[in-house]
Amino acid sequence: MKQNNIATKVIAFFLCFTLVFVSFAAFTPDVYAAKKNLSSLKSEQAQIKDKVEESEKKIKELEKQQAQQEEIISELNNQIAKLNDQLDNVRSQQTIINGDIKDIEKKIADLDEEIKDLDEQILEKDKEIEDTIDIFCERIRANYMAGETSVLEMFTASSSLGNFLNRLELFRRVTQNDQALVNKLNEEIAEIEEMQKKLQEKKQSVEAEKAALEVKKYDLQSAENELNSTQATIIAKSTEVNKKLAALNYQTKQLEISLDKYNKEMDKIEDEIEAFLKQQQASSGGSSNAGSAPSNISKKGWAWPVPYSNSYITSPYGYRNDPISGVYKFHSGIDISMAGAHGKKLVATKAGTVIRAVHSSSGYGNYVLIDHGGGFSSLYAHCSKLAVKVGDKVAQNQVIAYIGSTGYSTGPHVHFEIRYNGEKQNPSHYVSK
């Protein structure tokens, strides 16, 4: 009977061993497969993360090039605007000069007409003088042919003294009249010639003025031609830069499409990893913490405000070159972002009361300020939208807002601050991933 009991125990032992072995053999491949699957997912996640970082790096470089090209275009547009002003000024001067030249040409035409009239008057006076001289010469010739008449002859030929005096006076008057007529004509010619001389001088002065205007007109035309040539060169350069900018915009758009695709793949893999870890934890009866996500609560009891494993600090607390103005200034918080950051959740770093929930398009943009008591408060800026309002009581890790790029921001991120009695503290001394 005792031997039978021993045999029964031995058989039972072997049966138990066999069941355990079979169970272990059945369970082990699944565990190995799970580990292999998780490793594969994490490897794929790392590869995509590298692609995301590379794409973001390329986008930043393209954006930098775009900014440079836009700056060049702005400068070229300024130059074109200045050239247009100069061209308008030159053309305005040309219009004035063309008007002046027309006025001067009219003056010259009027002077030519006056000179022509004077020339005709001179010709008429010359004809009168010639006729008078001819008459005078004829009289002299007649007197010469008849012989010189002396006063004695006139006296002896006169019938009386009265007759003699009359003849003598008549001869004197004829002689004086002829001489006066010639003198008068000479004076008139002299006057006309003087007028003609002044008109000629005035004409020469006006013609010199016209010549100076013609030179100025030529200089202005040369300036206009040069400005047009420079403008054409700048416009051609502007067109070239615009084409380059369009190409950069296209490259950026393509990269953004790729980045969006990578982010979606990243989110999908994160969901798969999270589901896998939950399944593994459930299969282990909840006793194992293998593969569980690390807590976002720091040793000091503050929660990391961006509850995602791939979030990271993009700009630390302290002095830096401002990303928008380029000025070296103090940064009063830390900037946190991640791949596909826009719209991601933000959680309260500690329990407290919402004392500010502001919607703004400048400065901090949309932001939340929470009072945690004991003099401590925290601020979350540049949110795309808010999930709380003033007076709300929030728990630690409660969703309070969503990441955005509102206000004074260069891209989706959260500007996170911690303050003690109103004084800004370094958040990295309180929170950690």
Buried (B, 14 or more C-beta within 10 A) or exposed (E): EEEEEEEEEEEEEEEEEEEEEEEEEEEEEEEEEBEEEBEEBEEBBEEBBEBBEBBBEBBEBBBEBBEBBBEBBEEBEEBBEEBEEBBEEBEEBBEEBEEBBEEBEEBBEEBEEBBEBBEEBBEEBEEBBEEBBEEBEEEEEEEEEEEEEEEEEBBEEBEEEEEBEEBBEEBEEEEEEBEEBBEBBEEBBEEBEEBBEEBEEBBEEBBEBBEEBEEBBEEBEEBBEEBEEBBEEBBEBBEEBBEBBEEBEEBBEEBBEBBEBBBEBBBEBBEBBEEBBEEBBEEEEEEEEEBEEEEBBBEEEBBBBBBBBBBEBBBBBEEBEBBEEEEEEEBBBBBBBBBBBBEBBBBBBBBBBBEEBBEEEEEBBBBBBBBBEEEBBBBBBBBBEBBBEEEBEBEBBBEBBBBBBBBBBBBBBBBBBBBEEEEBBBBBEBBEB
